[in-house]
């Protein structure tokens, strides 16, 4: 019988396949090494292939699609309920095969090479910023042990550290002064690396038409626009703007049973960094809305007076997500000062 649905449990070197025909009968169970996977999939007739969204999944999805297969990626949390028995490769592949055929299953869009390149830039930048923060905290801590206090903030550390190293009247020994000078050089190296990454992101932004249309929204800058394009890709994979907002975790968390329904704070699902970028951008718009009188600012001010600044910022971030979906999915440009 011909394979209609195939579930593949990905790993680093060993892959488990589980295929069924149109009636649901198992017609293939195979364990393959990495070198044999593509050759085996290429020999199969075009079918629906399910894969868990994990490291390497987007690469394999693009490769399988070259052979005419319909490849779908799924979050692991949506596959787990279909697993029978203990967790092993065979049961995982069977669960993936079962889950991918569900009409109501939620799928992860397959990223292109360009999207992954842009996402790589974003992730490297985030890691560099974390390393810079850790380094500055270490410098502040070491100086505090010698009775020298630097105020919080990266700019303060950059400006005050050279003065501290040049001051011969403080409690620093020659060894401590030498070690702190080395840390200062490391900080300068990190700043140069971060500046290079920022220039590359700006270059990617300027050459991407979708990023430019998104960045027309007040509160959505270069970093947010490039992060959205790299993560969302084709917005038409989402039914509407609310689905994109829910994917980002910007909708209320619901608990309902019988005739009782409770709404709580946002779900916080999805990409944490992308959600934070939207909320921080919205917080800036909320801050300046107090001095404006356009329709959007009036709506923000009314909501802020009733529910507070944080709720207003999250609600505006939700609107950002809906606007972004409309721009990416339907085309066109952002019309300012509309709700």
TORKOL-4160 file (C-alpha; in steps of 0.2 Angstrom, whole numbers, padded with zeros to 4 digits, m for minus):
339
<pt num="1" X="0000" Y="0000" Z="0000"/>
<pt num="2" X="0006" Y="0018" Z="m0003"/>
<pt num="3" X="0011" Y="0029" Z="0011"/>
<pt num="4" X="0000" Y="0044" Z="0014"/>
<pt num="5" X="0006" Y="0050" Z="0030"/>
<pt num="6" X="0024" Y="0049" Z="0037"/>
<pt num="7" X="0030" Y="0054" Z="0054"/>
<pt num="8" X="0048" Y="0056" Z="0057"/>
<pt num="9" X="0056" Y="0058" Z="0074"/>
<pt num="10" X="0072" Y="0068" Z="0071"/>
<pt num="11" X="0088" Y="0067" Z="0081"/>
<pt num="12" X="0107" Y="0070" Z="0078"/>
<pt num="13" X="0112" Y="0054" Z="0070"/>
<pt num="14" X="0097" Y="0041" Z="0071"/>
<pt num="15" X="0080" Y="0044" Z="0064"/>
<pt num="16" X="0064" Y="0034" Z="0066"/>
<pt num="17" X="0051" Y="0033" Z="0052"/>
<pt num="18" X="0032" Y="0028" Z="0054"/>
<pt num="19" X="0021" Y="0028" Z="0039"/>
<pt num="20" X="0003" Y="0024" Z="0036"/>
<pt num="21" X="m0008" Y="0021" Z="0021"/>
<pt num="22" X="m0025" Y="0029" Z="0017"/>
<pt num="23" X="m0034" Y="0018" Z="0029"/>
<pt num="24" X="m0022" Y="0021" Z="0044"/>
<pt num="25" X="m0013" Y="0004" Z="0042"/>
<pt num="26" X="0005" Y="0004" Z="0047"/>
<pt num="27" X="0015" Y="0001" Z="0031"/>
<pt num="28" X="0032" Y="0007" Z="0036"/>
<pt num="29" X="0043" Y="0007" Z="0052"/>
<pt num="30" X="0061" Y="0010" Z="0049"/>
<pt num="31" X="0076" Y="0016" Z="0059"/>
<pt num="32" X="0089" Y="0026" Z="0049"/>
<pt num="33" X="0106" Y="0033" Z="0051"/>
<pt num="34" X="0108" Y="0052" Z="0046"/>
<pt num="35" X="0117" Y="0048" Z="0029"/>
<pt num="36" X="0102" Y="0037" Z="0023"/>
<pt num="37" X="0088" Y="0048" Z="0028"/>
<pt num="38" X="0087" Y="0059" Z="0012"/>
<pt num="39" X="0089" Y="0045" Z="0000"/>
<pt num="40" X="0075" Y="0035" Z="0008"/>
<pt num="41" X="0063" Y="0050" Z="0009"/>
<pt num="42" X="0067" Y="0054" Z="m0010"/>
<pt num="43" X="0062" Y="0036" Z="m0015"/>
<pt num="44" X="0045" Y="0038" Z="m0007"/>
<pt num="45" X="0030" Y="0044" Z="m0017"/>
<pt num="46" X="0024" Y="0062" Z="m0012"/>
<pt num="47" X="0015" Y="0061" Z="0005"/>
<pt num="48" X="0011" Y="0071" Z="0020"/>
<pt num="49" X="0027" Y="0072" Z="0032"/>
<pt num="50" X="0025" Y="0077" Z="0050"/>
<pt num="51" X="0040" Y="0083" Z="0060"/>
<pt num="52" X="0042" Y="0090" Z="0077"/>
<pt num="53" X="0048" Y="0108" Z="0078"/>
<pt num="54" X="0066" Y="0106" Z="0085"/>
<pt num="55" X="0084" Y="0111" Z="0080"/>
<pt num="56" X="0087" Y="0106" Z="0062"/>
<pt num="57" X="0068" Y="0104" Z="0058"/>
<pt num="58" X="0067" Y="0118" Z="0046"/>
<pt num="59" X="0082" Y="0112" Z="0037"/>
<pt num="60" X="0075" Y="0094" Z="0035"/>
<pt num="61" X="0058" Y="0102" Z="0030"/>
<pt num="62" X="0066" Y="0111" Z="0016"/>
<pt num="63" X="0075" Y="0096" Z="0010"/>
<pt num="64" X="0060" Y="0085" Z="0011"/>
<pt num="65" X="0050" Y="0098" Z="0001"/>
<pt num="66" X="0062" Y="0097" Z="m0013"/>
<pt num="67" X="0055" Y="0079" Z="m0017"/>
<pt num="68" X="0037" Y="0085" Z="m0018"/>
<pt num="69" X="0032" Y="0081" Z="0000"/>
<pt num="70" X="0020" Y="0091" Z="0010"/>
<pt num="71" X="0030" Y="0094" Z="0026"/>
<pt num="72" X="0022" Y="0101" Z="0042"/>
<pt num="73" X="0031" Y="0106" Z="0058"/>
<pt num="74" X="0022" Y="0104" Z="0075"/>
<pt num="75" X="0026" Y="0110" Z="0092"/>
<pt num="76" X="0031" Y="0096" Z="0104"/>
<pt num="77" X="0018" Y="0100" Z="0116"/>
<pt num="78" X="0005" Y="0097" Z="0103"/>
<pt num="79" X="0012" Y="0080" Z="0099"/>
<pt num="80" X="0014" Y="0073" Z="0116"/>
<pt num="81" X="m0004" Y="0069" Z="0119"/>
<pt num="82" X="m0004" Y="0057" Z="0105"/>
<pt num="83" X="0010" Y="0047" Z="0111"/>
<pt num="84" X="0005" Y="0029" Z="0117"/>
<pt num="85" X="0015" Y="0020" Z="0131"/>
<pt num="86" X="0033" Y="0025" Z="0136"/>
<pt num="87" X="0043" Y="0038" Z="0127"/>
<pt num="88" X="0054" Y="0031" Z="0114"/>
<pt num="89" X="0059" Y="0034" Z="0096"/>
<pt num="90" X="0046" Y="0022" Z="0089"/>
<pt num="91" X="0031" Y="0029" Z="0100"/>
<pt num="92" X="0037" Y="0047" Z="0096"/>
<pt num="93" X="0037" Y="0044" Z="0077"/>
<pt num="94" X="0019" Y="0036" Z="0078"/>
<pt num="95" X="0013" Y="0050" Z="0088"/>
<pt num="96" X="0020" Y="0063" Z="0075"/>
<pt num="97" X="0011" Y="0053" Z="0062"/>
<pt num="98" X="m0005" Y="0053" Z="0071"/>
<pt num="99" X="m0004" Y="0071" Z="0076"/>
<pt num="100" X="0000" Y="0078" Z="0058"/>
<pt num="101" X="m0016" Y="0071" Z="0051"/>
<pt num="102" X="m0027" Y="0080" Z="0063"/>
<pt num="103" X="m0037" Y="0094" Z="0055"/>
<pt num="104" X="m0036" Y="0105" Z="0070"/>
<pt num="105" X="m0018" Y="0103" Z="0072"/>
<pt num="106" X="m0007" Y="0119" Z="0074"/>
<pt num="107" X="0008" Y="0120" Z="0063"/>
<pt num="108" X="0024" Y="0130" Z="0063"/>
<pt num="109" X="0028" Y="0139" Z="0047"/>
<pt num="110" X="0044" Y="0132" Z="0039"/>
<pt num="111" X="0058" Y="0146" Z="0039"/>
<pt num="112" X="0068" Y="0150" Z="0023"/>
<pt num="113" X="0087" Y="0151" Z="0024"/>
<pt num="114" X="0085" Y="0170" Z="0023"/>
<pt num="115" X="0074" Y="0170" Z="0038"/>
<pt num="116" X="0086" Y="0159" Z="0048"/>
<pt num="117" X="0100" Y="0170" Z="0044"/>
<pt num="118" X="0091" Y="0186" Z="0050"/>
<pt num="119" X="0086" Y="0176" Z="0066"/>
<pt num="120" X="0104" Y="0171" Z="0068"/>
<pt num="121" X="0109" Y="0189" Z="0069"/>
<pt num="122" X="0095" Y="0193" Z="0081"/>
<pt num="123" X="0100" Y="0178" Z="0093"/>
<pt num="124" X="0119" Y="0182" Z="0092"/>
<pt num="125" X="0115" Y="0200" Z="0096"/>
<pt num="126" X="0105" Y="0195" Z="0111"/>
<pt num="127" X="0119" Y="0184" Z="0117"/>
<pt num="128" X="0132" Y="0198" Z="0115"/>
<pt num="129" X="0121" Y="0210" Z="0125"/>
<pt num="130" X="0119" Y="0197" Z="0139"/>
<pt num="131" X="0138" Y="0195" Z="0140"/>
<pt num="132" X="0140" Y="0214" Z="0140"/>
<pt num="133" X="0128" Y="0215" Z="0155"/>
<pt num="134" X="0137" Y="0201" Z="0164"/>
<pt num="135" X="0154" Y="0209" Z="0161"/>
<pt num="136" X="0148" Y="0226" Z="0168"/>
<pt num="137" X="0140" Y="0218" Z="0183"/>
<pt num="138" X="0156" Y="0209" Z="0187"/>
<pt num="139" X="0166" Y="0225" Z="0185"/>
<pt num="140" X="0154" Y="0234" Z="0197"/>
<pt num="141" X="0155" Y="0220" Z="0209"/>
<pt num="142" X="0174" Y="0220" Z="0209"/>
<pt num="143" X="0175" Y="0239" Z="0212"/>
<pt num="144" X="0162" Y="0238" Z="0226"/>
<pt num="145" X="0173" Y="0226" Z="0235"/>
<pt num="146" X="0187" Y="0240" Z="0235"/>
<pt num="147" X="0175" Y="0253" Z="0241"/>
<pt num="148" X="0172" Y="0261" Z="0223"/>
<pt num="149" X="0154" Y="0262" Z="0217"/>
<pt num="150" X="0149" Y="0265" Z="0199"/>
<pt num="151" X="0131" Y="0270" Z="0196"/>
<pt num="152" X="0120" Y="0258" Z="0186"/>
<pt num="153" X="0120" Y="0260" Z="0167"/>
<pt num="154" X="0131" Y="0255" Z="0153"/>
<pt num="155" X="0136" Y="0273" Z="0149"/>
<pt num="156" X="0141" Y="0276" Z="0167"/>
<pt num="157" X="0152" Y="0261" Z="0167"/>
<pt num="158" X="0161" Y="0266" Z="0151"/>
<pt num="159" X="0163" Y="0284" Z="0157"/>
<pt num="160" X="0169" Y="0281" Z="0175"/>
<pt num="161" X="0180" Y="0266" Z="0172"/>
<pt num="162" X="0194" Y="0275" Z="0164"/>
<pt num="163" X="0194" Y="0288" Z="0177"/>
<pt num="164" X="0195" Y="0275" Z="0191"/>
<pt num="165" X="0210" Y="0267" Z="0182"/>
<pt num="166" X="0219" Y="0283" Z="0181"/>
<pt num="167" X="0216" Y="0288" Z="0199"/>
<pt num="168" X="0231" Y="0284" Z="0209"/>
<pt num="169" X="0223" Y="0289" Z="0225"/>
<pt num="170" X="0210" Y="0275" Z="0226"/>
<pt num="171" X="0212" Y="0258" Z="0235"/>
<pt num="172" X="0216" Y="0248" Z="0219"/>
<pt num="173" X="0232" Y="0239" Z="0219"/>
<pt num="174" X="0243" Y="0237" Z="0203"/>
<pt num="175" X="0237" Y="0220" Z="0200"/>
<pt num="176" X="0219" Y="0225" Z="0202"/>
<pt num="177" X="0221" Y="0240" Z="0191"/>
<pt num="178" X="0229" Y="0229" Z="0177"/>
<pt num="179" X="0215" Y="0216" Z="0178"/>
<pt num="180" X="0202" Y="0229" Z="0177"/>
<pt num="181" X="0210" Y="0237" Z="0162"/>
<pt num="182" X="0209" Y="0220" Z="0154"/>
<pt num="183" X="0191" Y="0219" Z="0158"/>
<pt num="184" X="0189" Y="0237" Z="0150"/>
<pt num="185" X="0197" Y="0231" Z="0134"/>
<pt num="186" X="0185" Y="0216" Z="0134"/>
<pt num="187" X="0171" Y="0228" Z="0136"/>
<pt num="188" X="0177" Y="0238" Z="0121"/>
<pt num="189" X="0179" Y="0223" Z="0111"/>
<pt num="190" X="0161" Y="0218" Z="0115"/>
<pt num="191" X="0155" Y="0235" Z="0110"/>
<pt num="192" X="0164" Y="0234" Z="0093"/>
<pt num="193" X="0156" Y="0217" Z="0090"/>
<pt num="194" X="0139" Y="0223" Z="0094"/>
<pt num="195" X="0141" Y="0238" Z="0083"/>
<pt num="196" X="0145" Y="0227" Z="0069"/>
<pt num="197" X="0130" Y="0216" Z="0072"/>
<pt num="198" X="0119" Y="0231" Z="0072"/>
<pt num="199" X="0126" Y="0237" Z="0055"/>
<pt num="200" X="0122" Y="0220" Z="0048"/>
<pt num="201" X="0104" Y="0220" Z="0055"/>
<pt num="202" X="0102" Y="0238" Z="0048"/>
<pt num="203" X="0108" Y="0232" Z="0031"/>
<pt num="204" X="0096" Y="0217" Z="0031"/>
<pt num="205" X="0082" Y="0229" Z="0036"/>
<pt num="206" X="0085" Y="0242" Z="0022"/>
<pt num="207" X="0085" Y="0228" Z="0009"/>
<pt num="208" X="0069" Y="0220" Z="0015"/>
<pt num="209" X="0053" Y="0229" Z="0009"/>
<pt num="210" X="0042" Y="0220" Z="0022"/>
<pt num="211" X="0053" Y="0227" Z="0036"/>
<pt num="212" X="0051" Y="0244" Z="0030"/>
<pt num="213" X="0032" Y="0243" Z="0029"/>
<pt num="214" X="0031" Y="0236" Z="0047"/>
<pt num="215" X="0043" Y="0249" Z="0054"/>
<pt num="216" X="0031" Y="0263" Z="0048"/>
<pt num="217" X="0021" Y="0259" Z="0064"/>
<pt num="218" X="0026" Y="0271" Z="0078"/>
<pt num="219" X="0034" Y="0260" Z="0091"/>
<pt num="220" X="0041" Y="0247" Z="0079"/>
<pt num="221" X="0059" Y="0250" Z="0075"/>
<pt num="222" X="0073" Y="0241" Z="0066"/>
<pt num="223" X="0076" Y="0227" Z="0078"/>
<pt num="224" X="0057" Y="0224" Z="0081"/>
<pt num="225" X="0053" Y="0224" Z="0062"/>
<pt num="226" X="0068" Y="0212" Z="0058"/>
<pt num="227" X="0064" Y="0200" Z="0072"/>
<pt num="228" X="0046" Y="0199" Z="0066"/>
<pt num="229" X="0050" Y="0195" Z="0048"/>
<pt num="230" X="0063" Y="0182" Z="0054"/>
<pt num="231" X="0050" Y="0174" Z="0065"/>
<pt num="232" X="0034" Y="0176" Z="0057"/>
<pt num="233" X="0038" Y="0174" Z="0039"/>
<pt num="234" X="0022" Y="0172" Z="0029"/>
<pt num="235" X="0009" Y="0180" Z="0039"/>
<pt num="236" X="m0005" Y="0171" Z="0029"/>
<pt num="237" X="m0001" Y="0155" Z="0039"/>
<pt num="238" X="m0011" Y="0164" Z="0053"/>
<pt num="239" X="m0030" Y="0165" Z="0050"/>
<pt num="240" X="m0031" Y="0183" Z="0056"/>
<pt num="241" X="m0022" Y="0196" Z="0067"/>
<pt num="242" X="m0029" Y="0189" Z="0083"/>
<pt num="243" X="m0021" Y="0172" Z="0080"/>
<pt num="244" X="m0004" Y="0181" Z="0077"/>
<pt num="245" X="m0007" Y="0190" Z="0094"/>
<pt num="246" X="m0011" Y="0174" Z="0102"/>
<pt num="247" X="0004" Y="0165" Z="0095"/>
<pt num="248" X="0015" Y="0179" Z="0103"/>
<pt num="249" X="0006" Y="0177" Z="0120"/>
<pt num="250" X="m0002" Y="0194" Z="0119"/>
<pt num="251" X="m0020" Y="0188" Z="0123"/>
<pt num="252" X="m0028" Y="0185" Z="0140"/>
<pt num="253" X="m0027" Y="0168" Z="0148"/>
<pt num="254" X="m0044" Y="0159" Z="0150"/>
<pt num="255" X="m0050" Y="0147" Z="0162"/>
<pt num="256" X="m0068" Y="0141" Z="0159"/>
<pt num="257" X="m0078" Y="0127" Z="0166"/>
<pt num="258" X="m0097" Y="0125" Z="0163"/>
<pt num="259" X="m0105" Y="0142" Z="0165"/>
<pt num="260" X="m0090" Y="0150" Z="0173"/>
<pt num="261" X="m0076" Y="0159" Z="0163"/>
<pt num="262" X="m0062" Y="0168" Z="0170"/>
<pt num="263" X="m0049" Y="0179" Z="0161"/>
<pt num="264" X="m0032" Y="0182" Z="0168"/>
<pt num="265" X="m0016" Y="0190" Z="0162"/>
<pt num="266" X="m0008" Y="0187" Z="0145"/>
<pt num="267" X="m0003" Y="0169" Z="0141"/>
<pt num="268" X="0015" Y="0173" Z="0138"/>
<pt num="269" X="0016" Y="0160" Z="0125"/>
<pt num="270" X="0028" Y="0160" Z="0110"/>
<pt num="271" X="0044" Y="0170" Z="0107"/>
<pt num="272" X="0048" Y="0179" Z="0123"/>
<pt num="273" X="0060" Y="0191" Z="0115"/>
<pt num="274" X="0048" Y="0196" Z="0101"/>
<pt num="275" X="0034" Y="0199" Z="0113"/>
<pt num="276" X="0046" Y="0210" Z="0124"/>
<pt num="277" X="0051" Y="0220" Z="0109"/>
<pt num="278" X="0033" Y="0224" Z="0105"/>
<pt num="279" X="0028" Y="0228" Z="0123"/>
<pt num="280" X="0044" Y="0239" Z="0125"/>
<pt num="281" X="0040" Y="0249" Z="0109"/>
<pt num="282" X="0022" Y="0250" Z="0114"/>
<pt num="283" X="0027" Y="0257" Z="0131"/>
<pt num="284" X="0036" Y="0271" Z="0122"/>
<pt num="285" X="0021" Y="0276" Z="0112"/>
<pt num="286" X="0010" Y="0275" Z="0128"/>
<pt num="287" X="0023" Y="0287" Z="0137"/>
<pt num="288" X="0022" Y="0300" Z="0123"/>
<pt num="289" X="0003" Y="0298" Z="0121"/>
<pt num="290" X="m0001" Y="0310" Z="0136"/>
<pt num="291" X="0005" Y="0325" Z="0126"/>
<pt num="292" X="m0005" Y="0320" Z="0110"/>
<pt num="293" X="m0023" Y="0322" Z="0105"/>
<pt num="294" X="m0025" Y="0310" Z="0090"/>
<pt num="295" X="m0037" Y="0296" Z="0090"/>
<pt num="296" X="m0024" Y="0283" Z="0095"/>
<pt num="297" X="m0017" Y="0293" Z="0109"/>
<pt num="298" X="m0035" Y="0297" Z="0115"/>
<pt num="299" X="m0038" Y="0278" Z="0116"/>
<pt num="300" X="m0022" Y="0275" Z="0125"/>
<pt num="301" X="m0025" Y="0289" Z="0138"/>
<pt num="302" X="m0042" Y="0282" Z="0141"/>
<pt num="303" X="m0036" Y="0265" Z="0144"/>
<pt num="304" X="m0021" Y="0270" Z="0154"/>
<pt num="305" X="m0033" Y="0281" Z="0166"/>
<pt num="306" X="m0044" Y="0266" Z="0169"/>
<pt num="307" X="m0032" Y="0251" Z="0169"/>
<pt num="308" X="m0014" Y="0258" Z="0171"/>
<pt num="309" X="0001" Y="0260" Z="0160"/>
<pt num="310" X="0006" Y="0242" Z="0160"/>
<pt num="311" X="m0011" Y="0236" Z="0153"/>
<pt num="312" X="m0011" Y="0250" Z="0141"/>
<pt num="313" X="0006" Y="0245" Z="0134"/>
<pt num="314" X="0001" Y="0227" Z="0132"/>
<pt num="315" X="m0015" Y="0231" Z="0124"/>
<pt num="316" X="m0006" Y="0242" Z="0112"/>
<pt num="317" X="0007" Y="0228" Z="0108"/>
<pt num="318" X="m0008" Y="0217" Z="0104"/>
<pt num="319" X="m0014" Y="0230" Z="0092"/>
<pt num="320" X="0004" Y="0231" Z="0084"/>
<pt num="321" X="0002" Y="0212" Z="0081"/>
<pt num="322" X="m0014" Y="0214" Z="0072"/>
<pt num="323" X="m0008" Y="0228" Z="0062"/>
<pt num="324" X="0008" Y="0219" Z="0057"/>
<pt num="325" X="m0003" Y="0204" Z="0052"/>
<pt num="326" X="m0014" Y="0215" Z="0041"/>
<pt num="327" X="0002" Y="0223" Z="0033"/>
<pt num="328" X="0011" Y="0207" Z="0029"/>
<pt num="329" X="m0004" Y="0196" Z="0025"/>
<pt num="330" X="m0014" Y="0208" Z="0014"/>
<pt num="331" X="m0001" Y="0220" Z="0008"/>
<pt num="332" X="m0002" Y="0239" Z="0009"/>
<pt num="333" X="0005" Y="0251" Z="0021"/>
<pt num="334" X="0001" Y="0257" Z="0038"/>
<pt num="335" X="m0011" Y="0272" Z="0040"/>
<pt num="336" X="m0005" Y="0282" Z="0055"/>
<pt num="337" X="m0016" Y="0287" Z="0069"/>
<pt num="338" X="m0029" Y="0274" Z="0066"/>
<pt num="339" X="m0036" Y="0261" Z="0078"/>
